[in-house]
Amino acid sequence: MNAPMNPSPLARFRPDVQSMSAYAVQDARGMVKLDAMENPHGLPPALQAELGARLGALALNRYPGERGNDLKQALAIHAQMPEGFALMLGNGSDELISLLAMACDLPPSEASQGQPAGILAPTPGFVMYAMSAQLQGLKFTGVPLTADFELDEAAMLAAIAREKPAIVYLAYPNNPTANLWDDAVIEKIVDAQGAQGGLVVMDEAYQPFAARSYIDRIEKHKHVLLMRTLSKFGLAGVRLGYLMGPAALIAEVDKVRPPYNISVLNAECALFALEHTAVFEAQAEQIRVERDKLLADLATVPGVKLWPSDANMILVRVPDAAKTFDGMKARGVLVKNVSKMHELLGNCLRLTVGTADENARMLAALQESL
């Protein structure tokens, strides 16, 4: 008699996790890497040496300590955080998004008007909003933007009234469309979400390149949190995000944060960068200059449609995104094909703004690949 086969341990994984695809990171070795909205500028050699000495002197045998609090204070000053507000750190914005979903995951009996907690955001938008909801078992409601990637005011307000989400995410500027939305429409959404007792998270990942910030309006509301990251500031490899808001709200989210989630290396790198903000601000200014030049150059390329940008990326539509992407990759330039992310992004590519030389090579590769 044959012995029964052992059951597969894969059965212990959630079916929805098994059906998911992992977040794909493109292999960029040997390429002009313009696919991930990174700051193309490194530290000057003298600052590299100074930072190396500081990191080498850290007590790596000890758990992170008070330097995390030093970093929070430095970030609060850097961001001009209002009085009465608090700040918490995350291992990139991704972790903060996950912690928010975890902290707000109320069962229907305790959620607003008996509905299960949910997350709502305009789409296309940052993929982690939907992914964090799915992994936490929350309903995600995506509200399509207009054809020109503006907020659909009526649809957003109707969705908030219908779904009563725990969290509404508004990326400012948005990824991958790179635009800032109409401030009057944003305020209507913020007011509607506040009226039904929900949170609004303003995601300012691309703030160093934007013409406006929500920081000067955040004090008007008791239900709005503002999230930023140092990735676009110039520290993508450090993985450090931060969330600001009314102290009582931040205190609740902070309860689900893992202890020691920010390493001593992360914290010291961030503190060092904040001591040299002039260097990073000059880099951001150079990226803004290159962005405007690239926008002007792209506007002259036949067959390319583009949209305004307040970030360090530019969204373009080409006749055949797959063909153009493959052609650019064959020419050593890596960008992001976002054409399958959402139906509104048909035949769209997302181009990161690089150095003057990188942008020239990207433009040439694009023209040759159309």
C-alpha positions in Angstrom: 0.0 0.0 0.0 1.4 3.3 -1.0 2.0 5.8 1.8 0.2 9.1 1.4 2.3 11.9 -0.1 3.3 14.7 2.2 1.2 17.8 1.6 3.0 20.7 0.0 4.1 23.5 2.3 3.0 25.9 -0.4 -0.5 25.3 0.8 0.4 27.3 3.9 0.8 30.4 1.8 -2.3 32.6 1.3 -3.9 32.0 -2.1 -3.9 35.7 -3.0 -0.2 35.9 -2.2 0.5 32.9 -4.5 -1.4 34.6 -7.3 0.6 37.8 -6.9 3.7 38.8 -8.8 6.7 40.1 -6.9 7.7 43.7 -7.5 10.0 43.6 -10.4 13.3 45.5 -10.4 14.9 45.7 -13.8 18.5 44.6 -14.3 20.3 47.8 -15.0 23.9 46.6 -15.2 25.8 48.4 -18.0 22.8 50.6 -18.8 22.0 54.3 -18.5 19.6 53.8 -15.6 16.6 56.1 -16.0 13.8 53.9 -14.8 13.4 54.5 -11.1 13.4 58.3 -10.5 16.7 58.2 -8.7 18.9 61.3 -8.2 21.7 60.7 -10.8 24.3 62.7 -8.7 26.5 61.2 -6.1 28.3 62.8 -3.2 31.4 64.8 -4.0 34.6 62.8 -3.1 35.4 64.8 0.0 31.9 64.3 1.5 32.1 60.6 0.6 35.3 60.3 2.7 33.8 62.2 5.6 30.7 60.1 5.6 32.7 56.9 5.4 34.7 57.9 8.5 31.5 58.6 10.4 29.9 55.3 9.4 33.0 53.4 10.3 32.9 54.8 13.8 29.4 53.6 14.5 28.7 50.9 17.2 27.3 48.3 14.8 27.2 45.8 17.7 24.5 47.9 19.4 20.8 48.3 18.6 19.9 51.7 17.2 19.5 54.3 20.0 19.0 58.0 20.4 20.3 58.9 16.9 16.9 58.0 15.6 15.4 60.8 17.8 18.1 63.2 16.6 17.1 62.4 13.1 13.4 63.0 13.8 14.3 66.4 15.2 16.5 67.3 12.2 13.8 66.2 9.8 11.1 68.2 11.6 13.3 71.3 11.3 14.1 70.6 7.6 10.5 70.1 6.7 9.3 73.0 8.8 6.9 70.8 10.7 4.1 72.7 12.6 3.9 72.9 16.3 1.8 70.1 17.9 2.7 67.7 15.1 4.9 64.6 15.4 7.1 62.6 13.1 7.8 58.9 12.7 10.4 57.2 10.6 10.0 54.3 8.1 12.2 52.0 6.1 11.3 54.0 3.0 7.8 55.2 2.4 6.8 51.6 1.5 7.0 50.6 5.1 5.0 53.6 6.3 2.3 52.7 3.8 2.2 49.2 5.1 2.1 50.4 8.7 -0.8 52.7 8.0 -2.8 49.8 6.5 -2.1 47.7 9.5 -3.0 50.4 12.0 -6.3 51.2 10.3 -7.5 47.7 9.7 -10.8 47.8 11.6 -13.4 45.0 11.3 -16.8 46.1 9.9 -18.4 46.2 13.3 -15.9 48.9 14.4 -15.3 50.7 11.2 -17.2 53.8 9.8 -20.9 53.0 9.5 -20.4 49.3 9.7 -18.3 49.1 6.6 -14.9 47.3 6.5 -11.9 49.5 6.4 -10.6 50.3 3.0 -8.1 52.4 1.1 -8.9 54.7 -1.8 -6.6 56.5 -4.3 -6.7 57.9 -7.8 -5.4 55.6 -10.5 -3.0 55.3 -12.1 -0.9 55.9 -9.0 1.8 54.4 -6.8 1.4 50.7 -6.8 2.1 50.3 -3.1 -1.2 51.8 -2.0 -3.1 48.9 -3.6 -0.5 46.3 -2.6 -0.5 47.3 1.0 -4.3 47.1 1.1 -4.3 43.6 -0.5 -1.6 42.3 1.9 -3.6 43.5 4.9 -6.9 42.2 3.6 -8.4 45.6 3.0 -10.5 46.7 0.1 -8.7 48.9 -2.4 -10.8 51.3 -4.5 -9.0 53.0 -7.4 -10.7 56.0 -8.9 -9.6 56.6 -12.5 -8.1 60.0 -13.4 -9.3 61.9 -16.4 -7.8 61.3 -19.8 -5.4 64.2 -19.1 -4.4 62.6 -15.7 -6.3 65.2 -13.6 -8.4 64.3 -10.5 -12.0 63.4 -11.4 -13.6 65.5 -8.7 -17.1 64.0 -9.0 -15.9 60.4 -9.1 -13.6 60.9 -6.1 -16.3 62.5 -4.0 -18.8 59.9 -5.0 -16.4 57.1 -4.1 -15.6 58.6 -0.7 -19.3 58.9 0.1 -19.9 55.3 -1.1 -16.9 53.5 0.3 -16.1 55.6 3.4 -12.5 54.6 3.2 -10.2 54.6 6.2 -7.4 56.2 4.1 -7.4 58.3 1.0 -3.9 58.7 -0.6 -3.1 61.7 -2.8 0.3 61.7 -4.3 1.5 65.3 -4.8 3.0 65.1 -7.5 1.6 61.8 -8.7 3.6 58.8 -9.9 3.8 57.9 -12.8 2.0 60.9 -14.3 4.4 63.5 -12.6 1.7 66.2 -12.2 0.4 68.3 -9.3 -3.4 68.3 -9.1 -5.7 71.2 -8.7 -5.6 72.5 -5.2 -9.3 73.4 -5.0 -10.2 69.9 -6.0 -7.8 68.5 -3.4 -9.4 70.5 -0.6 -12.9 69.3 -1.6 -11.6 65.7 -1.3 -9.8 66.4 2.0 -13.0 68.0 3.4 -15.2 65.1 2.3 -12.9 62.5 3.7 -12.7 64.4 7.0 -16.5 64.7 7.2 -16.8 60.9 7.2 -14.0 60.4 9.8 -11.2 59.1 7.5 -7.6 60.0 7.1 -5.9 61.7 4.1 -2.3 60.9 3.4 -0.5 63.5 1.1 2.4 61.6 -0.4 5.1 64.1 -1.3 7.8 61.7 -2.4 8.8 64.1 -5.2 8.7 67.3 -3.2 12.3 68.4 -4.0 11.2 68.9 -7.6 7.7 70.3 -7.2 6.5 73.9 -7.4 4.2 73.5 -4.4 3.9 71.5 -1.1 1.0 70.8 1.2 3.1 71.6 4.3 1.6 75.1 4.5 -1.9 73.8 4.5 -1.6 70.7 6.8 -2.3 72.7 10.0 -5.9 73.5 8.8 -6.9 69.8 9.1 -6.8 67.3 12.0 -7.0 64.2 9.8 -4.3 64.9 7.2 -0.9 63.2 7.3 2.0 64.2 5.1 4.5 61.6 3.9 8.0 62.2 2.4 11.0 60.2 1.6 14.8 60.9 1.3 14.9 58.6 -1.8 14.3 61.4 -4.2 16.3 63.8 -2.1 19.3 61.8 -3.1 19.4 58.8 -0.7 17.5 56.1 -2.5 19.9 53.5 -1.3 19.5 54.5 2.4 15.7 53.6 2.5 14.3 56.3 4.8 10.8 57.8 4.7 9.0 59.9 7.3 5.4 60.6 8.2 4.2 63.9 9.8 0.8 64.7 11.3 -1.1 65.6 14.5 0.7 64.0 17.4 -2.3 61.9 18.5 -2.5 60.2 15.0 1.2 59.6 14.6 1.3 58.0 18.1 -1.3 55.4 17.0 0.6 54.5 13.8 3.9 54.4 15.7 2.5 51.6 17.9 2.7 49.1 15.0 6.2 50.1 13.9 8.7 47.4 14.4 11.4 48.3 17.0 14.7 49.3 15.5 13.2 49.6 12.0 15.8 52.3 11.1 19.4 51.1 11.3 22.2 53.2 12.7 23.7 53.3 9.2 20.4 54.7 7.7 20.0 57.2 10.5 23.6 58.5 10.3 23.5 58.8 6.5 20.3 60.8 6.7 21.7 63.1 9.4 24.8 63.6 7.4 22.8 64.6 4.3 20.7 67.0 6.3 23.9 68.7 7.5 24.8 69.2 3.8 21.4 70.2 2.4 22.9 72.9 0.2 24.6 70.1 -1.8 21.4 68.2 -2.3 19.4 71.3 -3.1 21.9 72.3 -5.8 21.5 68.8 -7.3 17.7 69.1 -7.2 17.9 72.5 -8.9 20.1 71.0 -11.6 17.6 68.2 -12.1 14.8 70.7 -12.5 16.8 72.6 -15.1 17.5 69.4 -17.0 13.8 68.4 -16.7 12.7 71.6 -18.4 15.2 71.2 -21.1 14.2 67.6 -21.7 10.5 68.6 -21.8 11.4 71.2 -24.5 13.4 68.7 -26.5 10.7 66.0 -26.3 8.1 68.5 -27.5 9.9 68.6 -30.9 9.9 64.8 -31.4 7.2 63.7 -33.9 5.0 61.0 -32.6 5.6 61.7 -28.9 2.9 63.1 -26.6 4.0 64.4 -23.2 2.5 65.9 -20.1 3.8 68.6 -17.8 6.0 67.4 -14.9 6.6 68.6 -11.4 8.8 65.6 -10.5 12.0 64.2 -11.7 10.2 62.0 -14.3 8.4 62.7 -17.6 5.5 60.6 -18.9 5.3 60.2 -22.7 3.1 58.4 -25.0 4.6 56.8 -28.2 3.0 54.9 -31.0 4.3 51.5 -29.7 5.6 51.4 -26.1 6.9 47.9 -26.3 8.9 48.5 -29.5 10.3 51.8 -28.3 11.2 50.4 -24.8 13.0 47.4 -26.4 14.8 49.7 -28.9 16.0 52.0 -26.2 17.2 49.1 -24.0 19.1 47.7 -27.0 20.8 51.0 -27.2 21.8 50.9 -23.6 19.1 53.1 -22.1 16.7 51.7 -19.5 13.4 53.5 -18.9 10.1 52.2 -17.5 7.4 50.8 -19.7 4.2 51.6 -17.7 1.8 50.9 -20.6 0.3 47.8 -18.9 -0.1 49.4 -15.4 -3.5 51.0 -16.2 -5.7 51.4 -19.3 -5.2 55.2 -19.2 -1.4 54.6 -19.7 -1.7 52.9 -23.0 1.6 53.1 -24.9 3.2 55.3 -22.2 6.8 55.3 -21.0 8.1 56.9 -17.9 11.4 58.7 -18.3 13.6 59.6 -15.3 15.4 62.9 -15.6 19.2 62.2 -15.4 22.3 64.2 -16.0 22.7 66.3 -19.2 24.7 63.5 -20.8 22.3 60.8 -19.8 19.3 62.8 -21.0 21.0 63.4 -24.4 21.6 59.7 -24.7 18.1 58.9 -23.7 16.7 61.4 -26.2 18.8 59.9 -29.0 17.8 56.4 -28.1 14.1 57.4 -28.0 14.2 59.0 -31.4 16.1 56.1 -33.0 13.6 53.6 -31.5 10.3 55.2 -32.5 
